[in-house]
Amino acid sequence: MRRFFFYVLLSSTVILSGITTLPFLQAPSHNLLASPPLTETLPLITILPERPTNPGYQRSAFGEGWSHHLLPGNGAACSTRQLILLDAQREVSSSVPDQDCTVTEGEILDPYSGEILRIGHGEEDTVNVRQIEIDHIFPLAAAWDLGAADWSKEKRIDFANDPVNLVPTFAAWNREKSDLLPAHWLPPDKTIRCDYSRRVAFIAFTWGLSLSNDDANTMKRQCIVSDFLHYS
């Protein structure tokens, strides 16, 4: 009996050691993508055998570029891109001005890599703000295939500018991701993959979009450990 309990204790120690050392078993590195658990969204989403191909997709179907929004107080019109960049800066610094749309310097957290991007003008270890792109977490082309083709133009424009579906990231990650969903692309920061999957599901649930079976299964796998450890 003592030997049995010794093996149980040894096994538990090994498991806990793995949890604290392997990055994909650790808690998320940030909360920018925090969303409800998959158990609250996936059961309410239509799951298809595979992602369909819906012809006719064009970026212009979701509007010509970014929408603009008036800032309270001074009437300045910021684009959706500018607002997302400003919000990302506020995650790193509390000294971001409230009445200016322009982002020319400072730091931004890239939620996909977990890295801090320093915005500058050619200085060492900085990136030009043009190298930071705004990614649609649930890609527009994927949304078109999975339900948005049947929406009105106005609804598609609202979807393209929904801040819940937008994150700033280094251009290379945005290009690599393209119009892929979780079965074919996941963030390089393994600690955030569950939160990323939850956000994809939350967006699909909120906007009435479908998901493929491969995507749903991939998303569930990313959250097995998080659900076990009750990370939320």
C-alpha angles and dihedrals in degrees: 000000000000090000090052093054090046090057091046091051092046092050092049091050092052092049094048090046090055092048092055097044108036110078096217090056094053130092117274115283091229141359102237093112098037111145139156118294117272090247088069097049115022095064088058095050125088107245115206126200088243140349109279123223110235111191123222102051116158127165089231089065085075095047137283102285125308127342120238128233131195117240113228114252105018103037095234112159112227123189119234088251092056093049092051091050091049092049090050090051090053089058087064103030135028093203098075110129117246098211103053128080097194123099111192103144142008133074132301129189113232102214094200097056099023089230128134111238113209111210115215146135104265099309118143115281093011133114129214112247088240088066089063112083131189111239127205102225089206098041119234093233090051090048089052090055094045102048113306093097087076095051128100118259090249093055092049091052090051090050093050090054099041106127091210087066096046134083133164114240140162110280093243093062092047092052093046092050094046109156095335127131127209097284088066105024136031130171116273090235100082093196091066099047095097092050089047091052091048091051092051089052092045091053092047090050094046095049099035095246125153128232132209121248091244091054093047092050092047090051092051091052091054091057102044093099095037091053091047092051092040095238107167 
